[in-house]
């Protein structure tokens, strides 16, 4: 299956009750050949309305963080653990995460990122280890299945607590350095 086929499968999904309350499925977007993938929790109201991940207030802040670290949105692939908006922007329930997990796993398999940034506790727990705590793992590189994971706070958490912004800025500087190192390695291998 290719990314377009996975998107079509995702758009037709009815594996949990989230789809019935959402306007639409919000599939990942960005560069399908990206070395860098960002994974959030789930779509918010604006994302549900527009059908794109991270286009609300948290997305604008994420865009600023990415730009400050030297990234363009067309360089990355961005998605969420669940593809449909939970009612009232609540955290997705474990059964909802489990229903969407195969889609996320397939996205990761198709994109083949070298680095994945886990935005928030839900993405960290889903991709690194159940029960993983963002406050303990934030800013620490974790290698799993040949992918380097970097957990950090979700941009929505930064909107609620601006004191966390410098921590995430530092995480994004580490991300930039690791990404540049990765690009240098790839250039070296091609010569």
N, CA and C atoms as a LAMMPS dump frame, in Angstrom:
ITEM: TIMESTEP
0
ITEM: NUMBER OF ATOMS
573
ITEM: BOX BOUNDS ff ff ff
-5.0000000000000000e+02 5.0000000000000000e+02
-5.0000000000000000e+02 5.0000000000000000e+02
-5.0000000000000000e+02 5.0000000000000000e+02
ITEM: ATOMS id mol type element x y z
1 1 1 N 0.847 -1.182 0
2 1 2 C 0 0 0
3 1 3 C 0.889 1.24 0
4 2 1 N 0.48 2.256 -0.756
5 2 2 C 1.202 3.52 -0.756
6 2 3 C 0.486 4.531 0.144
7 3 1 N 1.044 5.73 0.261
8 3 2 C 0.491 6.729 1.17
9 3 3 C -0.921 7.148 0.756
10 4 1 N -1.17 7.276 -0.529
11 4 2 C -2.507 7.651 -0.992
12 4 3 C -3.522 6.559 -0.648
13 5 1 N -3.144 5.303 -0.814
14 5 2 C -4.029 4.196 -0.445
15 5 3 C -4.311 4.179 1.052
16 6 1 N -3.284 4.484 1.846
17 6 2 C -3.472 4.542 3.294
18 6 3 C -4.401 5.696 3.666
19 7 1 N -4.248 6.809 2.974
20 7 2 C -5.132 7.956 3.228
21 7 3 C -6.577 7.577 2.925
22 8 1 N -6.799 6.916 1.806
23 8 2 C -8.153 6.501 1.441
24 8 3 C -8.723 5.523 2.467
25 9 1 N -7.89 4.612 2.936
26 9 2 C -8.316 3.675 3.979
27 9 3 C -8.678 4.442 5.256
28 10 1 N -7.873 5.422 5.6
29 10 2 C -8.115 6.245 6.788
30 10 3 C -9.416 7.035 6.652
31 11 1 N -9.658 7.593 5.473
32 11 2 C -10.87 8.377 5.24
33 11 3 C -12.132 7.531 5.367
34 12 1 N -12.009 6.239 5.101
35 12 2 C -13.161 5.336 5.18
36 12 3 C -13.286 4.658 6.551
37 13 1 N -12.361 4.934 7.436
38 13 2 C -12.312 4.235 8.724
39 13 3 C -13.527 4.56 9.597
40 14 1 N -14.038 3.521 10.242
41 14 2 C -15.136 3.647 11.22
42 14 3 C -14.848 2.743 12.416
43 15 1 N -13.564 2.571 12.738
44 15 2 C -13.156 1.624 13.791
45 15 3 C -13.469 2.102 15.194
46 16 1 N -13.772 3.412 15.356
47 16 2 C -14.137 3.916 16.684
48 16 3 C -15.212 4.991 16.52
49 17 1 N -15.718 5.46 17.631
50 17 2 C -16.818 6.432 17.603
51 17 3 C -16.374 7.849 17.267
52 18 1 N -15.085 8.114 17.235
53 18 2 C -14.636 9.481 16.945
54 18 3 C -15.116 9.965 15.577
55 19 1 N -15.134 9.08 14.608
56 19 2 C -15.498 9.499 13.239
57 19 3 C -16.905 10.065 13.181
58 20 1 N -17.818 9.512 13.955
59 20 2 C -19.211 9.973 13.887
60 20 3 C -19.376 11.395 14.433
61 21 1 N -18.473 11.845 15.295
62 21 2 C -18.574 13.196 15.84
63 21 3 C -17.679 14.21 15.169
64 22 1 N -16.832 13.761 14.248
65 22 2 C -15.901 14.658 13.566
66 22 3 C -16.456 15.058 12.203
67 23 1 N -16.078 16.229 11.75
68 23 2 C -16.47 16.648 10.4
69 23 3 C -15.788 15.799 9.345
70 24 1 N -14.505 15.505 9.6
71 24 2 C -13.735 14.751 8.616
72 24 3 C -12.532 14.09 9.276
73 25 1 N -11.929 13.201 8.548
74 25 2 C -10.687 12.566 8.961
75 25 3 C -9.556 13.518 8.593
76 26 1 N -8.632 13.722 9.532
77 26 2 C -7.483 14.601 9.276
78 26 3 C -6.246 13.712 9.166
79 27 1 N -5.899 13.388 7.945
80 27 2 C -4.753 12.534 7.666
81 27 3 C -3.488 13.393 7.717
82 28 1 N -2.345 12.743 7.872
83 28 2 C -1.075 13.457 7.902
84 28 3 C -0.81 14.205 6.611
85 29 1 N 0.114 15.166 6.686
86 29 2 C 0.457 15.931 5.488
87 29 3 C 1.932 16.311 5.52
88 30 1 N 2.425 16.642 4.365
89 30 2 C 3.816 17.074 4.26
90 30 3 C 4.577 16.249 3.251
91 31 1 N 5.872 16.233 3.428
92 31 2 C 6.789 15.583 2.513
93 31 3 C 6.769 14.069 2.734
94 32 1 N 6.311 13.297 1.753
95 32 2 C 6.242 11.844 1.935
96 32 3 C 7.611 11.17 1.976
97 33 1 N 8.664 11.907 1.647
98 33 2 C 10.019 11.374 1.724
99 33 3 C 10.812 11.996 2.86
100 34 1 N 10.112 12.555 3.824
101 34 2 C 10.765 13.295 4.907
102 34 3 C 11.584 12.39 5.826
103 35 1 N 12.722 12.908 6.243
104 35 2 C 13.507 12.244 7.284
105 35 3 C 12.983 12.594 8.671
106 36 1 N 12.167 13.637 8.74
107 36 2 C 11.649 14.131 10.014
108 36 3 C 10.123 14.078 10.02
109 37 1 N 9.584 13.4 11.027
110 37 2 C 8.132 13.309 11.205
111 37 3 C 7.794 13.852 12.584
112 38 1 N 6.711 14.616 12.662
113 38 2 C 6.194 15.089 13.94
114 38 3 C 4.835 14.445 14.156
115 39 1 N 4.601 13.964 15.385
116 39 2 C 3.348 13.29 15.704
117 39 3 C 2.715 13.958 16.916
118 40 1 N 1.497 14.459 16.725
119 40 2 C 0.734 15.067 17.806
120 40 3 C -0.321 14.115 18.331
121 41 1 N -1.288 14.676 19.053
122 41 2 C -2.319 13.862 19.702
123 41 3 C -3.485 13.579 18.775
124 42 1 N -4.18 14.646 18.364
125 42 2 C -5.352 14.516 17.512
126 42 3 C -5.764 15.879 17.007
127 43 1 N -6.601 15.923 16.01
128 43 2 C -7.019 17.2 15.443
129 43 3 C -7.858 18.027 16.422
130 44 1 N -7.683 19.329 16.36
131 44 2 C -8.533 20.259 17.092
132 44 3 C -9.664 20.736 16.199
133 45 1 N -10.394 21.725 16.664
134 45 2 C -11.562 22.217 15.93
135 45 3 C -11.191 22.776 14.555
136 46 1 N -10.149 23.597 14.502
137 46 2 C -9.746 24.187 13.217
138 46 3 C -9.233 23.117 12.248
139 47 1 N -8.463 22.168 12.782
140 47 2 C -7.962 21.073 11.946
141 47 3 C -9.129 20.247 11.394
142 48 1 N -10.12 20.003 12.239
143 48 2 C -11.306 19.25 11.819
144 48 3 C -12.05 20.004 10.718
145 49 1 N -12.117 21.298 10.852
146 49 2 C -12.817 22.122 9.855
147 49 3 C -12.062 22.175 8.528
148 50 1 N -10.705 22.302 8.601
149 50 2 C -9.902 22.482 7.391
150 50 3 C -9.318 21.187 6.822
151 51 1 N -9.31 20.123 7.629
152 51 2 C -8.808 18.846 7.139
153 51 3 C -7.295 18.738 7.075
154 52 1 N -6.586 19.589 7.81
155 52 2 C -5.125 19.579 7.834
156 52 3 C -4.632 19.548 9.272
157 53 1 N -3.559 18.807 9.562
158 53 2 C -3.037 18.784 10.934
159 53 3 C -2.283 20.068 11.277
160 54 1 N -2.402 20.488 12.512
161 54 2 C -1.646 21.61 13.066
162 54 3 C -1.816 22.91 12.271
163 55 1 N -3.066 23.336 12.12
164 55 2 C -3.344 24.619 11.459
165 55 3 C -4.038 25.606 12.399
166 56 1 N -4.241 25.223 13.658
167 56 2 C -4.836 26.123 14.644
168 56 3 C -3.76 26.897 15.39
169 57 1 N -4.095 27.399 16.56
170 57 2 C -3.161 28.193 17.357
171 57 3 C -1.909 27.391 17.718
172 58 1 N -2.085 26.134 18.116
173 58 2 C -0.922 25.295 18.438
174 58 3 C -0.073 25.069 17.188
175 59 1 N -0.708 24.941 16.047
176 59 2 C 0.01 24.77 14.79
177 59 3 C 0.813 25.998 14.411
178 60 1 N 0.251 27.175 14.663
179 60 2 C 0.998 28.414 14.391
180 60 3 C 2.245 28.484 15.271
181 61 1 N 2.091 28.136 16.548
182 61 2 C 3.251 28.128 17.444
183 61 3 C 4.263 27.081 16.994
184 62 1 N 3.788 25.915 16.604
185 62 2 C 4.687 24.88 16.093
186 62 3 C 5.435 25.395 14.862
187 63 1 N 4.747 26.092 13.987
188 63 2 C 5.391 26.669 12.806
189 63 3 C 6.501 27.639 13.181
190 64 1 N 6.274 28.434 14.208
191 64 2 C 7.3 29.371 14.678
192 64 3 C 8.507 28.622 15.238
193 65 1 N 8.244 27.57 16.007
194 65 2 C 9.334 26.764 16.563
195 65 3 C 10.143 26.094 15.45
196 66 1 N 9.451 25.566 14.467
197 66 2 C 10.131 24.928 13.339
198 66 3 C 10.972 25.939 12.569
199 67 1 N 10.396 27.097 12.277
200 67 2 C 11.119 28.136 11.53
201 67 3 C 12.348 28.611 12.297
202 68 1 N 12.217 28.796 13.6
203 68 2 C 13.345 29.246 14.42
204 68 3 C 14.48 28.223 14.407
205 69 1 N 14.13 26.951 14.236
206 69 2 C 15.138 25.892 14.166
207 69 3 C 15.62 25.65 12.741
208 70 1 N 15.088 26.401 11.781
209 70 2 C 15.547 26.298 10.403
210 70 3 C 14.799 25.311 9.539
211 71 1 N 13.629 24.878 9.98
212 71 2 C 12.837 23.924 9.196
213 71 3 C 11.711 24.628 8.455
214 72 1 N 11.408 24.099 7.277
215 72 2 C 10.227 24.515 6.526
216 72 3 C 9.213 23.38 6.594
217 73 1 N 7.972 23.721 6.537
218 73 2 C 6.92 22.706 6.64
219 73 3 C 6.996 21.691 5.493
220 74 1 N 7.508 22.12 4.331
221 74 2 C 7.594 21.189 3.201
222 74 3 C 8.747 20.19 3.345
223 75 1 N 9.566 20.342 4.391
224 75 2 C 10.649 19.397 4.648
225 75 3 C 10.204 18.239 5.529
226 76 1 N 9.095 18.399 6.202
227 76 2 C 8.689 17.449 7.235
228 76 3 C 7.36 16.79 6.876
229 77 1 N 7.047 15.762 7.617
230 77 2 C 5.733 15.132 7.547
231 77 3 C 5.144 15.253 8.945
232 78 1 N 3.886 15.656 9.017
233 78 2 C 3.252 15.868 10.311
234 78 3 C 1.914 15.153 10.36
235 79 1 N 1.66 14.5 11.483
236 79 2 C 0.436 13.728 11.628
237 79 3 C 0.033 13.693 13.105
238 80 1 N -1.016 12.97 13.394
239 80 2 C -1.491 12.807 14.76
240 80 3 C -1.7 11.329 15.071
241 81 1 N -1.752 11.02 16.353
242 81 2 C -2.026 9.647 16.779
243 81 3 C -3.412 9.233 16.3
244 82 1 N -4.424 10.054 16.581
245 82 2 C -5.772 9.78 16.065
246 82 3 C -6.075 10.767 14.953
247 83 1 N -6.892 10.36 14.019
248 83 2 C -7.144 11.152 12.823
249 83 3 C -8.461 11.914 12.863
250 84 1 N -9.268 11.686 13.887
251 84 2 C -10.555 12.373 14.025
252 84 3 C -10.572 13.149 15.341
253 85 1 N -11.221 14.294 15.332
254 85 2 C -11.254 15.163 16.5
255 85 3 C -12.073 14.555 17.633
256 86 1 N -11.445 14.416 18.802
257 86 2 C -12.225 13.987 19.971
258 86 3 C -13.167 15.113 20.408
259 87 1 N -14.349 14.784 20.886
260 87 2 C -15.297 15.813 21.321
261 87 3 C -14.685 16.724 22.385
262 88 1 N -14.892 18.016 22.22
263 88 2 C -14.405 18.985 23.201
264 88 3 C -12.896 19.039 23.31
265 89 1 N -12.202 18.562 22.313
266 89 2 C -10.728 18.531 22.31
267 89 3 C -10.145 17.727 23.473
268 90 1 N -10.899 16.764 23.978
269 90 2 C -10.38 15.916 25.05
270 90 3 C -9.296 15.005 24.491
271 91 1 N -8.518 14.419 25.394
272 91 2 C -7.53 13.432 24.971
273 91 3 C -8.251 12.199 24.434
274 92 1 N -7.73 11.593 23.397
275 92 2 C -8.336 10.356 22.903
276 92 3 C -8.284 9.259 23.959
277 93 1 N -9.322 8.468 24.019
278 93 2 C -9.395 7.331 24.939
279 93 3 C -8.484 6.21 24.432
280 94 1 N -8.051 5.332 25.321
281 94 2 C -7.175 4.223 24.899
282 94 3 C -7.743 3.401 23.739
283 95 1 N -9.039 3.13 23.747
284 95 2 C -9.632 2.344 22.656
285 95 3 C -9.573 3.111 21.329
286 96 1 N -9.703 4.438 21.385
287 96 2 C -9.617 5.265 20.169
288 96 3 C -8.193 5.267 19.634
289 97 1 N -7.227 5.352 20.548
290 97 2 C -5.817 5.288 20.144
291 97 3 C -5.534 3.927 19.507
292 98 1 N -6.01 2.883 20.131
293 98 2 C -5.788 1.528 19.602
294 98 3 C -6.411 1.366 18.217
295 99 1 N -7.562 1.976 18.001
296 99 2 C -8.223 1.877 16.695
297 99 3 C -7.419 2.583 15.605
298 100 1 N -6.768 3.69 15.957
299 100 2 C -5.992 4.464 14.973
300 100 3 C -4.534 4.01 14.869
301 101 1 N -4.079 3.25 15.825
302 101 2 C -2.661 2.867 15.875
303 101 3 C -2.164 2.203 14.593
304 102 1 N -2.94 1.313 13.963
305 102 2 C -2.452 0.709 12.707
306 102 3 C -2.235 1.734 11.594
307 103 1 N -3.052 2.766 11.548
308 103 2 C -2.881 3.806 10.526
309 103 3 C -1.575 4.56 10.79
310 104 1 N -1.337 4.945 12.038
311 104 2 C -0.104 5.644 12.386
312 104 3 C 1.116 4.767 12.108
313 105 1 N 1.039 3.512 12.481
314 105 2 C 2.157 2.596 12.232
315 105 3 C 2.437 2.483 10.725
316 106 1 N 1.386 2.441 9.928
317 106 2 C 1.56 2.366 8.484
318 106 3 C 2.141 3.666 7.924
319 107 1 N 1.715 4.8 8.469
320 107 2 C 2.304 6.084 8.043
321 107 3 C 3.806 6.082 8.3
322 108 1 N 4.205 5.657 9.483
323 108 2 C 5.627 5.622 9.821
324 108 3 C 6.369 4.662 8.891
325 109 1 N 5.771 3.515 8.619
326 109 2 C 6.412 2.534 7.735
327 109 3 C 6.573 3.089 6.31
328 110 1 N 5.57 3.804 5.823
329 110 2 C 5.622 4.345 4.462
330 110 3 C 6.547 5.557 4.352
331 111 1 N 6.514 6.442 5.321
332 111 2 C 7.356 7.645 5.283
333 111 3 C 8.815 7.279 5.553
334 112 1 N 9.053 6.325 6.43
335 112 2 C 10.39 5.893 6.825
336 112 3 C 11.228 7.05 7.366
337 113 1 N 10.695 7.775 8.365
338 113 2 C 11.483 8.88 8.917
339 113 3 C 12.685 8.35 9.698
340 114 1 N 13.708 9.14 9.772
341 114 2 C 14.872 8.792 10.591
342 114 3 C 14.715 9.371 11.988
343 115 1 N 13.934 10.469 12.082
344 115 2 C 13.67 11.13 13.353
345 115 3 C 12.168 11.353 13.486
346 116 1 N 11.624 11.057 14.671
347 116 2 C 10.215 11.328 14.979
348 116 3 C 10.168 12.17 16.258
349 117 1 N 9.499 13.311 16.177
350 117 2 C 9.272 14.143 17.358
351 117 3 C 7.887 13.804 17.891
352 118 1 N 7.844 13.367 19.139
353 118 2 C 6.587 13.058 19.814
354 118 3 C 6.114 14.325 20.518
355 119 1 N 5.03 14.911 20.02
356 119 2 C 4.508 16.151 20.583
357 119 3 C 3.485 15.82 21.663
358 120 1 N 3.941 15.789 22.906
359 120 2 C 3.041 15.566 24.022
360 120 3 C 3.067 14.16 24.575
361 121 1 N 2.355 14.014 25.676
362 121 2 C 2.339 12.759 26.426
363 121 3 C 1.701 11.621 25.642
364 122 1 N 0.608 11.898 24.937
365 122 2 C -0.081 10.821 24.224
366 122 3 C 0.794 10.239 23.12
367 123 1 N 1.415 11.091 22.323
368 123 2 C 2.296 10.603 21.254
369 123 3 C 3.487 9.864 21.845
370 124 1 N 4.029 10.383 22.937
371 124 2 C 5.168 9.735 23.595
372 124 3 C 4.773 8.347 24.096
373 125 1 N 3.646 8.251 24.782
374 125 2 C 3.19 6.963 25.287
375 125 3 C 2.827 5.99 24.183
376 126 1 N 2.285 6.498 23.09
377 126 2 C 1.878 5.639 21.976
378 126 3 C 3.079 5.105 21.213
379 127 1 N 4.076 5.954 20.993
380 127 2 C 5.188 5.565 20.13
381 127 3 C 6.41 5.024 20.874
382 128 1 N 6.583 5.419 22.117
383 128 2 C 7.787 4.986 22.839
384 128 3 C 7.477 3.853 23.802
385 129 1 N 6.541 4.082 24.709
386 129 2 C 6.175 3.032 25.664
387 129 3 C 4.918 3.457 26.395
388 130 1 N 3.966 2.548 26.551
389 130 2 C 2.77 2.882 27.319
390 130 3 C 3.175 3.355 28.72
391 131 1 N 2.549 4.414 29.16
392 131 2 C 2.853 4.949 30.477
393 131 3 C 4.068 5.851 30.529
394 132 1 N 4.753 6.03 29.397
395 132 2 C 5.909 6.923 29.362
396 132 3 C 5.46 8.328 29.755
397 133 1 N 6.25 8.966 30.561
398 133 2 C 5.892 10.298 31.061
399 133 3 C 6.686 11.36 30.308
400 134 1 N 5.972 12.298 29.735
401 134 2 C 6.61 13.361 28.97
402 134 3 C 7.535 14.195 29.854
403 135 1 N 7.169 14.395 31.11
404 135 2 C 8.007 15.203 31.992
405 135 3 C 9.346 14.526 32.286
406 136 1 N 9.407 13.219 32.2
407 136 2 C 10.669 12.491 32.414
408 136 3 C 11.476 12.332 31.128
409 137 1 N 10.784 12.186 30.003
410 137 2 C 11.479 11.889 28.745
411 137 3 C 11.719 13.109 27.868
412 138 1 N 11.077 14.218 28.145
413 138 2 C 11.199 15.405 27.3
414 138 3 C 12.663 15.773 27.086
415 139 1 N 13.001 15.947 25.822
416 139 2 C 14.346 16.375 25.472
417 139 3 C 15.386 15.266 25.409
418 140 1 N 14.991 14.041 25.684
419 140 2 C 15.928 12.912 25.655
420 140 3 C 15.723 12.101 24.382
421 141 1 N 16.8 11.818 23.692
422 141 2 C 16.721 10.984 22.502
423 141 3 C 16.512 9.527 22.899
424 142 1 N 15.619 8.867 22.185
425 142 2 C 15.342 7.454 22.409
426 142 3 C 15.38 6.771 21.046
427 143 1 N 16.177 5.727 20.939
428 143 2 C 16.247 4.989 19.677
429 143 3 C 15.413 3.723 19.806
430 144 1 N 14.581 3.508 18.797
431 144 2 C 13.686 2.349 18.801
432 144 3 C 13.414 1.963 17.351
433 145 1 N 13.637 0.71 17.035
434 145 2 C 13.374 0.197 15.689
435 145 3 C 14.064 1.016 14.596
436 146 1 N 15.274 1.477 14.881
437 146 2 C 16.047 2.219 13.886
438 146 3 C 15.63 3.668 13.704
439 147 1 N 14.75 4.152 14.538
440 147 2 C 14.281 5.543 14.46
441 147 3 C 14.681 6.254 15.74
442 148 1 N 15.126 7.487 15.612
443 148 2 C 15.43 8.311 16.783
444 148 3 C 14.176 9.121 17.136
445 149 1 N 13.738 8.975 18.372
446 149 2 C 12.544 9.676 18.861
447 149 3 C 12.966 10.784 19.819
448 150 1 N 12.307 11.93 19.711
449 150 2 C 12.536 13.038 20.616
450 150 3 C 11.194 13.489 21.188
451 151 1 N 10.899 13.123 22.427
452 151 2 C 9.671 13.602 23.056
453 151 3 C 9.827 15.056 23.501
454 152 1 N 8.778 15.836 23.316
455 152 2 C 8.744 17.209 23.803
456 152 3 C 7.301 17.578 24.12
457 153 1 N 7.131 18.721 24.725
458 153 2 C 5.775 19.15 25.064
459 153 3 C 4.985 19.487 23.805
460 154 1 N 3.704 19.25 23.848
461 154 2 C 2.803 19.605 22.753
462 154 3 C 2.678 21.135 22.703
463 155 1 N 2.622 21.724 21.518
464 155 2 C 2.482 23.184 21.434
465 155 3 C 1.271 23.733 22.191
466 156 1 N 0.191 22.956 22.278
467 156 2 C -0.974 23.426 23.039
468 156 3 C -0.62 23.605 24.519
469 157 1 N 0.276 22.756 25.033
470 157 2 C 0.72 22.901 26.428
471 157 3 C 1.495 24.203 26.605
472 158 1 N 2.214 24.608 25.578
473 158 2 C 2.97 25.862 25.636
474 158 3 C 2.042 27.065 25.642
475 159 1 N 0.912 26.936 24.954
476 159 2 C -0.071 28.026 24.956
477 159 3 C -0.683 28.201 26.339
478 160 1 N -0.77 27.114 27.092
479 160 2 C -1.315 27.172 28.451
480 160 3 C -0.255 27.536 29.489
481 161 1 N 1.01 27.229 29.2
482 161 2 C 2.092 27.458 30.155
483 161 3 C 3.338 27.929 29.398
484 162 1 N 3.464 29.238 29.23
485 162 2 C 4.568 29.814 28.455
486 162 3 C 5.931 29.538 29.071
487 163 1 N 5.983 29.171 30.35
488 163 2 C 7.265 28.862 30.991
489 163 3 C 7.933 27.64 30.35
490 164 1 N 7.17 26.823 29.635
491 164 2 C 7.725 25.636 28.987
492 164 3 C 8.353 25.953 27.623
493 165 1 N 8.099 27.131 27.098
494 165 2 C 8.594 27.465 25.754
495 165 3 C 10.118 27.353 25.652
496 166 1 N 10.903 27.893 26.593
497 166 2 C 12.366 27.749 26.463
498 166 3 C 12.831 26.295 26.438
499 167 1 N 12.144 25.418 27.149
500 167 2 C 12.5 23.997 27.129
501 167 3 C 12.296 23.398 25.739
502 168 1 N 11.192 23.745 25.119
503 168 2 C 10.895 23.224 23.783
504 168 3 C 11.804 23.869 22.743
505 169 1 N 12.122 25.129 22.927
506 169 2 C 13.086 25.769 22.014
507 169 3 C 14.427 25.035 22.065
508 170 1 N 14.847 24.652 23.258
509 170 2 C 16.085 23.88 23.393
510 170 3 C 15.941 22.517 22.713
511 171 1 N 14.794 21.87 22.87
512 171 2 C 14.557 20.593 22.188
513 171 3 C 14.657 20.76 20.676
514 172 1 N 14.121 21.845 20.158
515 172 2 C 14.157 22.062 18.711
516 172 3 C 15.564 22.411 18.226
517 173 1 N 16.389 23.023 19.064
518 173 2 C 17.796 23.232 18.697
519 173 3 C 18.507 21.875 18.625
520 174 1 N 18.228 20.994 19.59
521 174 2 C 18.797 19.642 19.548
522 174 3 C 18.318 18.901 18.298
523 175 1 N 17.058 19.068 17.997
524 175 2 C 16.486 18.458 16.798
525 175 3 C 17.208 18.959 15.549
526 176 1 N 17.392 20.262 15.453
527 176 2 C 18.093 20.842 14.299
528 176 3 C 19.496 20.253 14.171
529 177 1 N 20.218 20.186 15.293
530 177 2 C 21.582 19.658 15.257
531 177 3 C 21.604 18.196 14.806
532 178 1 N 20.689 17.39 15.336
533 178 2 C 20.627 15.977 14.949
534 178 3 C 20.243 15.835 13.48
535 179 1 N 19.327 16.67 13.03
536 179 2 C 18.884 16.618 11.641
537 179 3 C 20.031 17.001 10.705
538 180 1 N 20.756 18.064 11.049
539 180 2 C 21.887 18.485 10.215
540 180 3 C 22.973 17.415 10.179
541 181 1 N 23.193 16.77 11.305
542 181 2 C 24.158 15.674 11.355
543 181 3 C 23.711 14.531 10.446
544 182 1 N 22.436 14.238 10.475
545 182 2 C 21.871 13.19 9.632
546 182 3 C 22.04 13.54 8.148
547 183 1 N 21.772 14.791 7.802
548 183 2 C 21.924 15.225 6.411
549 183 3 C 23.379 15.144 5.967
550 184 1 N 24.296 15.503 6.862
551 184 2 C 25.724 15.426 6.549
552 184 3 C 26.134 13.974 6.324
553 185 1 N 25.647 13.063 7.159
554 185 2 C 25.93 11.638 6.987
555 185 3 C 25.438 11.145 5.633
556 186 1 N 24.237 11.575 5.252
557 186 2 C 23.673 11.131 3.973
558 186 3 C 24.486 11.671 2.808
559 187 1 N 24.949 12.916 2.902
560 187 2 C 25.778 13.482 1.839
561 187 3 C 27.104 12.731 1.734
562 188 1 N 27.673 12.396 2.869
563 188 2 C 28.932 11.667 2.889
564 188 3 C 28.777 10.292 2.255
565 189 1 N 27.665 9.635 2.519
566 189 2 C 27.423 8.307 1.969
567 189 3 C 27.214 8.327 0.457
568 190 1 N 26.739 9.448 -0.078
569 190 2 C 26.498 9.512 -1.509
570 190 3 C 27.762 9.785 -2.321
571 191 1 N 28.831 10.213 -1.665
572 191 2 C 30.082 10.493 -2.386
573 191 3 C 30.999 9.321 -2.417
